[in-house]
């Protein structure tokens, strides 16, 4: 099971983390894992490329863990862009969760 944790504060996404493996199919054939990875890494890459923000990123060597923390002190305009990208990521992950709920779970934390 992939567990996604989205931490919000004041209506703003401050961080997210993902851990575990979907185990939907064997390695290299797991569409749930591939989808969740593509959405999350694509969002992080988009934040870096489109906003210039460098989040704090932690990941494991085996691909079973990713954590992304958005720095404080961003301008309002930049923060709005980052939040839009993160919100889009959450919506995409929720779509995967809707169709594959036995393999991915999203939890919101305050």
C-alpha positions in Angstrom: 0.0 0.0 0.0 1.2 3.5 -0.9 0.5 5.9 1.9 0.4 9.6 1.0 0.4 12.2 3.8 -0.5 15.8 3.0 0.2 18.3 5.7 -1.8 21.5 5.6 -1.6 24.6 7.8 -3.8 27.6 7.3 -5.3 26.1 4.2 -1.9 25.8 2.6 0.0 22.6 1.8 3.2 22.7 3.7 4.5 19.2 2.9 3.7 15.8 1.6 5.2 12.4 1.9 4.7 9.0 0.3 5.8 5.7 1.6 5.3 2.0 0.8 4.7 0.1 -2.4 1.4 -0.5 -4.2 2.0 -4.2 -4.9 -0.7 -3.9 -7.6 1.6 -5.9 -10.0 5.2 -7.1 -10.2 7.9 -4.5 -10.3 8.0 -2.8 -13.7 4.4 -3.6 -14.4 2.8 -1.8 -11.4 0.6 1.0 -12.9 -0.5 2.3 -9.5 3.1 2.8 -8.4 4.1 4.3 -11.7 1.1 6.7 -11.7 1.7 7.9 -8.1 5.4 8.3 -8.8 4.9 10.2 -12.0 2.4 12.5 -10.4 4.5 13.3 -7.3 7.9 13.6 -9.0 6.3 15.6 -11.9 4.8 18.0 -9.3 8.1 18.4 -7.5 9.9 19.0 -10.8 7.3 21.5 -11.8 7.6 23.4 -8.6 11.4 23.7 -9.1 11.3 24.5 -12.8 8.3 26.8 -12.9 8.6 28.7 -9.6 12.3 28.5 -8.8 11.5 27.2 -5.4 13.8 24.5 -4.0 11.8 22.3 -1.6 13.5 20.2 1.0 13.4 16.7 -0.5 14.1 13.4 1.2 13.9 10.0 -0.6 15.0 6.5 0.0 17.3 4.6 -2.4 14.7 1.8 -3.0 12.0 4.3 -4.2 9.7 3.5 -1.3 9.8 6.9 0.3 9.5 10.6 -0.8 9.1 13.7 1.4 8.8 17.2 0.1 8.7 20.3 2.4 7.9 23.7 0.9 10.0 26.4 2.5 8.5 29.3 4.4 8.9 32.9 3.4 7.8 32.7 -0.3 6.3 35.7 -1.9 2.5 35.6 -2.2 2.6 35.2 -6.0 5.2 32.3 -5.8 3.3 30.6 -3.0 0.1 30.7 -5.0 1.9 29.0 -7.9 3.3 26.3 -5.7 0.0 25.7 -4.1 -1.7 25.4 -7.5 0.8 22.7 -8.5 0.5 20.9 -5.2 -3.3 21.0 -5.3 -3.2 19.6 -8.9 -1.0 16.8 -7.6 -3.4 16.0 -4.8 -6.3 15.9 -7.2 -4.4 13.5 -9.5 -3.5 11.2 -6.6 -7.1 11.3 -5.4 -8.2 10.1 -8.8 -5.7 7.2 -8.6 -7.0 6.5 -5.0 -10.6 6.4 -6.2 -9.9 3.7 -8.8 -7.3 1.8 -6.8 -8.2 2.3 -3.1 -6.8 -1.0 -2.1 -3.3 0.1 -3.2 -3.1 3.8 -2.3 -4.4 5.9 0.6 -4.3 9.6 1.1 -4.4 11.1 4.6 -4.6 14.9 5.4 -2.8 16.0 8.5 -2.9 19.4 10.2 
